[in-house]
Every structure is written in structure tokens, then in C-alpha cells.
Amino acid sequence: MKVGMVGIGLMGHGIASNIVKHGHSMVLFEHPGNQSLDVLKRAGAQSTDSLKELAQLSDVIILCVTGTPEVEDVLFRDDGLLDGVKPGTVIVDCSTAIPSSTERVAVEVTKRGASFLDAPMTRTPKEAAEGRLNLTVGGDKELFESVKPLLQCYAENIVYAGPVGSGHRLKLLHNFVSLGFSAVLAEAAACASRANISADVFLEVVGKGGGDSVVLNRFKPYLESGDGTGFRFYLTNALKDMNYYTAMAEESGSVHDTAESIRRTFEKGTQVGTPQATVLELVDILSKGYGSN
């Protein structure tokens, strides 16, 4: 099986590394947003700056790009993936995307004789490098089972969600919960700082009560010592995910008042923070009094 991949960023590099480790040949799309491809090339991966060529060379194509506009672009642009895709090819979208777009994309992929799975991921670049991502997968069940051994190269927990679009819907639901916890914790930590409550005491009380969570453990090193290496998730990506979630909720007629409040928090955070500011740095942004405005 030859695997093509578009999007070798913080998450994608870990995915590609683990696929190569499991013996699959790979062709990677050259792009300025990639992490260094040197290690992957030394392990045998080849690269191309042509999406059409990548599609022609691949049996399975994995997308790990930022979001819906990027997914649509690499597929539909002139000399893009759909101009080169072969009948029988499987396209696996690990990006976070708006489900209604995912459903439209799947229809166009099928018209070319190829197949489509949405398989968005959760966890962090650390787990990506370790081959321990979580995936929620939407698409044909038999197709999912046939591709599952490849997904297991880089994922620890894989859940079949249902028809095409279901994976992306579950990913947005998950990220709403995760990012909602993050926004609440950041605001509480900022308030604790302004109230002269030490980080150690704050973490002890919250950690022994209702705030104990994966999110708290991700924030803990940053609150204790400023170590942000364990949770490198940009505020811009958090805002993108919350925009997608509220769009999905609006399309389905679901109540999303809380989500809209969280979305605005990340929106304001991106306006104040640097372009590379992470969700952890929201604590600092809010502690400067920004959250009271």
C-alpha cells in the first residue's frame, strides 16, 4: 500500500512518521507549512510539489490540513487531488471540518470512482508522535474495516461513528467540550492570579474536586512553571474549531449559547495574543484584565 499525505504539520508529522515505521511507502506533498521532511525522507518517503502527481502515485491519501477551506482547496484546485485520483483510491480526511462540507466532498470523491472517510483526530502532537491519537471515523463500515489496519499505525483509540460526516460531527462535539473546559479553566486561573491565590493552591483544590480532568493535567505544567510543551494548540485553531461547532449547531437548530460565549473568548484571545499564542497562554491574556472588559 502506498500512502500519500498532505499536511505534514505538528500533527501530520507524527502520523507520517508512524506510517513509515510500520513499513508503508509514502509520498508527501511539499508545502511551506510542513515540518521538516528530512527524517521522513531518510526513512524512505518521497515527496512531490504536485497534488495531482501525489494522487496518481497513492492508494490511500491522508489529509491533515487546517480546516474546510484547505480540504476543499487541495481537492478541487486545478491539478489538485481530484484531477489525479485513481479509481479505488481511499481519501482519509484527518482534518477538522464542517460536516456539511464533508458530505459534499464525499459525493465529488465518489464521482471519481474513489472512496472517502472522515477520520478527525483528537489529542496532541505528543500523542501523534507516539502513535497514540484518537480517531472518530465516518463513512462506509466495510471501507472503514479495510482501512483500519493503516489507521492503527498512528492511532490508539478508533471509534466508528457512522455515515460520512459523523466523524467530523463527533470531533466538533468533543472539541466543544475540551475547549469549553479549557476556556473555563483559563479564566478561573487568571482570576486566581489576580486574587493572589498561588497556582499550587489553586491546582490542589481544583484537582481534588470537580475540576480534575485531562484538561487540568494539560494546564498544570504551564501554571506551575510556564512549561507549555505538553499542549501546543494554537488559539487560532481553537477559534476555528469553535466557529465550526457553532456553524454545525446553527445548521441543526441546536441551542449553542454557551458555545457562542466560549467562541467569543477565543476570538478575543486571538485579537490580543500573538499569531502563535496557544490555548495555555489564554491564562496570561485574561490575567491582564482583558476578561473583565
C-alpha positions in Angstrom: 0.0 0.0 0.0 1.4 3.4 -1.0 0.2 6.2 1.2 0.1 9.8 0.1 -0.2 12.6 2.6 -1.0 16.3 2.5 -0.3 18.3 5.6 2.9 17.4 7.5 2.5 19.9 10.3 2.7 19.4 14.1 0.1 16.5 14.0 0.8 15.3 10.5 4.5 14.7 11.0 3.7 12.3 13.8 1.2 10.5 11.7 3.6 10.2 8.7 6.4 9.0 11.0 4.4 6.2 12.4 3.1 5.1 9.0 6.7 4.9 7.7 7.7 2.9 10.8 5.1 0.3 10.0 6.6 -0.3 6.6 4.3 1.6 4.3 5.8 3.6 1.4 4.8 7.2 1.4 4.7 10.2 -0.9 4.5 13.6 0.8 3.2 16.9 -0.5 5.9 19.6 -0.4 4.4 22.7 1.3 5.9 25.7 3.3 3.7 24.9 6.2 5.2 21.4 6.7 7.6 20.4 9.5 11.0 19.3 8.2 10.7 16.3 6.0 14.3 15.3 6.3 13.8 12.4 8.8 10.9 11.0 6.7 12.9 11.2 3.5 15.8 9.4 5.1 13.4 6.7 6.2 12.4 6.2 2.5 9.5 8.6 1.9 9.4 10.5 -1.4 7.9 14.0 -1.9 6.3 16.0 -4.7 5.1 19.6 -5.1 2.2 18.3 -7.3 -1.1 17.3 -5.7 -2.1 15.6 -9.0 1.0 13.5 -9.1 0.7 12.6 -5.4 -2.9 11.3 -6.2 -1.6 9.3 -9.2 1.0 7.6 -7.0 -1.2 6.8 -4.0 -3.5 4.0 -3.0 -4.6 5.9 0.1 -4.4 9.7 0.6 -4.4 11.2 4.1 -5.4 14.8 4.6 -4.1 16.6 7.7 -4.7 20.2 6.9 -6.2 23.1 8.9 -9.8 23.0 8.0 -12.6 23.1 5.5 -11.2 25.7 3.1 -7.9 23.9 2.9 -9.6 20.5 2.4 -11.7 21.9 -0.5 -8.7 23.6 -2.0 -6.3 20.6 -2.2 -9.1 18.5 -3.7 -10.7 20.9 -6.1 -8.0 23.3 -7.3 -6.7 22.9 -10.8 -4.2 20.0 -10.9 -5.5 19.1 -7.4 -6.0 15.7 -5.9 -9.3 15.0 -7.7 -7.6 15.6 -11.1 -5.2 12.8 -10.4 -7.1 10.4 -8.1 -7.4 6.8 -9.4 -10.5 4.6 -9.2 -10.3 2.6 -6.0 -8.3 5.2 -4.1 -9.4 5.9 -0.5 -9.2 9.5 0.8 -9.0 9.8 4.6 -9.6 13.3 6.0 -8.0 13.7 9.4 -8.6 17.4 9.4 -11.3 19.2 11.4 -14.1 20.3 9.0 -17.7 21.5 8.8 -19.7 18.3 8.3 -22.0 19.7 5.6 -18.9 20.4 3.5 -17.6 16.9 4.3 -20.8 15.3 2.9 -20.5 17.4 -0.3 -16.8 16.5 -0.7 -17.6 12.8 -0.3 -20.1 13.0 -3.2 -17.5 14.5 -5.5 -14.8 12.0 -4.5 -17.3 9.1 -5.2 -17.9 10.5 -8.7 -14.2 9.9 -9.5 -14.5 6.3 -8.5 -12.7 6.8 -5.2 -13.9 6.5 -1.6 -13.9 8.9 1.3 -13.7 8.6 5.1 -13.7 11.5 7.6 -11.3 10.4 10.4 -10.6 13.5 12.5 -8.2 13.1 15.4 -8.0 14.3 19.0 -5.1 14.5 21.4 -1.9 16.5 20.9 1.3 16.4 18.8 2.9 14.4 21.6 0.5 11.5 21.2 0.7 11.9 17.4 4.5 11.3 17.6 3.8 8.3 19.8 1.2 6.8 17.5 -1.5 7.2 20.2 -4.1 9.5 18.6 -7.8 9.1 19.0 -9.9 8.9 15.8 -13.7 9.2 15.1 -14.4 7.8 11.7 -17.4 8.4 9.4 -18.1 6.5 6.2 -18.9 3.1 4.8 -18.5 0.5 7.5 -16.8 -2.1 5.3 -14.4 0.6 3.9 -13.6 1.6 7.4 -12.7 -2.0 8.3 -10.5 -2.3 5.3 -8.5 0.8 6.1 -8.4 0.3 9.9 -5.0 -1.5 9.9 -3.5 1.6 8.4 -5.2 3.9 10.9 -3.9 1.7 13.7 -0.4 2.7 12.7 -0.9 6.1 14.3 -4.0 5.8 16.5 -4.6 4.1 19.8 -8.4 4.5 20.1 -10.5 4.3 16.9 -14.3 4.7 17.0 -16.6 4.1 14.0 -19.1 7.0 14.2 -21.5 6.2 11.4 -22.1 7.6 7.8 -19.9 10.2 6.2 -19.8 13.4 8.2 -20.3 11.6 11.5 -16.6 11.6 12.4 -16.4 15.3 11.9 -19.6 15.9 13.9 -18.2 13.9 16.8 -14.9 15.7 16.6 -16.6 19.1 16.9 -18.7 17.9 19.8 -15.5 16.6 21.5 -13.6 19.9 20.9 -16.5 22.0 22.2 -16.3 20.1 25.5 -12.5 20.1 25.6 -12.1 23.8 24.6 -15.0 24.7 26.8 -13.2 23.2 29.8 -10.0 25.0 28.7 -11.7 28.4 28.5 -13.3 27.9 31.9 -10.0 26.8 33.5 -8.0 29.6 31.9 -10.5 32.2 33.1 -10.5 30.7 36.6 -6.7 30.5 36.8 -6.5 34.1 35.6 -9.0 35.2 38.3 -7.0 33.2 40.9 -3.8 35.0 39.9 -5.4 38.4 40.3 -6.8 37.4 43.7 -3.3 36.5 44.8 -4.0 32.8 45.1 -0.9 30.7 44.3 -1.0 28.4 41.4 -0.1 25.4 43.6 -3.0 26.0 45.9 -5.4 26.6 43.0 -4.3 23.4 41.3 -4.5 21.4 44.5 -8.1 22.5 45.3 -9.4 22.2 41.7 -7.6 18.9 41.2 -9.1 17.3 44.2 -12.6 18.4 43.3 -14.8 18.7 40.3 -12.1 20.2 38.1 -9.9 17.1 37.9 -9.6 16.3 34.2 -7.4 15.7 31.2 -7.6 19.4 30.5 -6.4 20.3 34.0 -3.4 18.0 33.6 -2.5 19.7 30.4 -2.6 23.1 32.0 -0.8 22.0 35.2 2.8 22.3 34.0 2.1 25.7 32.5 0.5 27.0 35.6 3.3 25.6 37.8 6.3 26.6 35.8 5.3 28.1 32.5 6.0 24.8 30.6 3.8 24.9 27.6 5.3 22.0 25.6 2.6 19.5 26.5 -0.3 21.3 25.0 0.7 23.1 21.8 -2.7 24.0 20.4 -3.0 27.5 18.9 -5.7 30.0 19.8 -6.4 30.4 16.1 -7.2 26.7 15.8 -9.4 26.8 18.9 -11.3 29.7 17.4 -11.6 27.8 14.0 -13.0 24.8 15.8 -15.5 26.8 17.8 -16.6 28.6 14.6 -17.2 25.2 13.0 -19.1 23.9 16.0 -21.4 26.9 16.2 -22.0 26.6 12.4 -22.9 22.9 12.9 -25.2 23.8 15.8 -26.9 26.5 13.8 -27.4 24.2 10.8 -29.1 21.6 13.1 -31.1 24.2 15.0 -29.4 23.3 18.3 -29.0 25.6 21.2 -25.5 27.0 21.4 -25.5 29.9 23.8 -22.6 28.5 25.9 -20.7 27.6 22.8 -21.0 31.2 21.4 -19.7 32.6 24.7 -16.7 30.3 24.5 -16.2 31.1 20.8 -16.1 34.9 21.7 -13.5 34.2 24.4 -11.2 32.6 21.9 -12.0 35.3 19.3 -10.9 38.0 21.7 -7.9 35.9 22.7 -6.6 35.8 19.1 -7.1 39.5 18.8 -4.9 40.2 21.8 -2.4 37.3 21.7 0.4 36.7 19.2 -0.3 34.7 16.0 1.4 31.7 17.6 -0.3 32.1 21.0 -1.5 28.7 22.4 -4.6 27.9 24.4 -2.4 27.9 27.6 -1.5 31.5 27.0 -5.1 32.5 27.3 -4.4 32.4 31.1 -1.9 35.3 30.7 -4.2 37.2 28.3 -7.1 37.0 30.7 -5.0 37.7 33.8 -4.0 41.1 32.5 -7.6 42.2 33.0 -8.8 41.5 29.5 -11.5 39.2 30.7 -13.2 42.0 32.7 -13.9 44.1 29.6 
